[in-house]
Amino acid sequence: MTLAPLTRPARLRPGARIAVVAPSGPVPADRLAAGLDVLRGWGLETVEAPHVRDVHPELGYLGGTDEARARDLQEAWCDPSVDAVICARGGYGAHRMVDLIDWAAMRAAGPKVFIGYSDITVLHEAFARRMGLATLHGPLAGAETFLKDPDTQESLRATLFEPETVRTLGLPTARALVPGRARGITYGGCVSLLAADLGTPHARTSARGGLLVIEDTTEDPYSIDRILTQLLRAGALAGISGVACGSWAGCGPYESVRAVLADRLGTLGVPVVEELGFGHGPTALTIPLGVPAVLDAPADGGPATLTIDGPALV
């Protein structure tokens, strides 16, 4: 089955309410407070989920129990006064709670804006597969990049309030790894999480016609090789139209990572862009998922871009 465009939620306006949830790991209180200040500075009303500051009593890498994290997300989404939901941090834990959510109730609540990246990739896939909803691969409210980098902040702010102004995406670092031009539906996120989703009950069985966007952090080059090889062997990349790669922070010398990307992705016969500028790097552009886009990877070494067909939010 060829990927189709997903339902786009409504853009935000000053005074909109945005709920902050922690579906994965615990968030440091000072970073959460600083992130909330940024959001309030944009004219948004912030709502903290009841368990957003929790830490699991025994497994300290989780932000509270699985049930509490799932309930926070579901209740925030189903609250008719909430217009958007942003995740506080990644880490680990979304895989543990994603099947505890009542996705029928979420669908009944209607489309809203959902923002996050890293471990939140699991939820992006769930929103796409179980709700048919386009989401934003964007910064986490408690992440240092969001707190310190003006370009990261502006990319998200403009996407939320003025999405027609940020249709062409890419930092000056973006270049063709495999040149060409491709059109497709954006999907993806943290590549290790895409691989971890394989074989689960609601995982994609086809990504034909998809424009894959991938990045990761603290994975050695051989581990990235293993992850991509698993996706290739499983047929998960069959029929995709192109690949946009983001940052590989903490993954070793970039030339070593680049060699792996060229070796594994070069076999697909589709355009591949490197260093587009999203993910765990110093700047994290907001990338809409589930929308039609064009990937341009010029053969002459010029800047590569990802251009969304229309505004990410209606």
C-alpha positions, 0 to 999 in steps of 0.5 A: 500500500502506498502511503497517503497524506494524513489529516493535518491539525489546525494551527495555533493562535495566541491564547491556545492551550498546550499540554506538556506530557512526559511519555518516556523519561523523567524531565529535570525540573529546571529544564521543564520550567525554562521550556514552559517559559518559552512557550508562554512567551509565544502567547500560549497557555501551558498545562502541565500533565499531573505526572509530568514531573514524576520519576518511576519508584524503581526504574529511574529512567522512566518518568513515572509508571507506564499507566500514569504516563499513558493516562496523562497523554490520553487525558490531555488529548481528550481535554477539549480545551487543549489545542496541542500536546508537546512532550517534555523529553525523550529517553526511553519508555514510550514503547512501554505505554503506547498500547495502554492508550485508548486510541479509539477515545483519542480518535474521537477527540479529533485532530490536535498538534502533537510535538516531540522527537527521539523516543517519541518516534514510537508515538509519531508512528502510533498517531500515523497508523492508529489515528491517521494524523500528521504530527510534528517531529519537533523539539522537546519542551525540556531539551537543551536544544530547545532552551538554548538555540534560537533557530530551533525555537523559531522553527517550531514557533513559525510552524505552529503559528505561521506554517506557510512561512516554513515550507522549505526546510534545511540548514546550510549543511544539507547536501546530497549523499545520493543526488536526485529529486523525490516526492513522497509522504514524510515519515520516520524519526529516530531510526533505532526506534523505527527498528524497535517497532518492527514486528509489533502489532501496529507496525507499518507493513509498507512504507511505499511512497514514503520520504523517510526522515531519520536521525539518532544519537549515541549509536556507534557506526556499527550499531547504525549499520545493524539498525539500517540492515535490520530495516532493509532485511525486514523489507521496511524500506522497500518502495520508499522514494527518498531519505533525509538524514538529520543529526547523529550526535554522539555517534562517533566521527561523522565521516564514519557515520557517513560511510555507513549511511552511504553504504546502507542507503545507497543500495536503495537507488533513491535520493539521500540527503545528509545533515538536513538539520533535525534531531539531536544536533545543535539545531533541530528544525521542526519536520512535519510527518505525514505530509506530501513533500519534495526532497531535492538533493542537487548533484552539483553540491548545492544546498539540499532541501525538503519542501512541504507541499503546503502548510504543515497545519491548516 
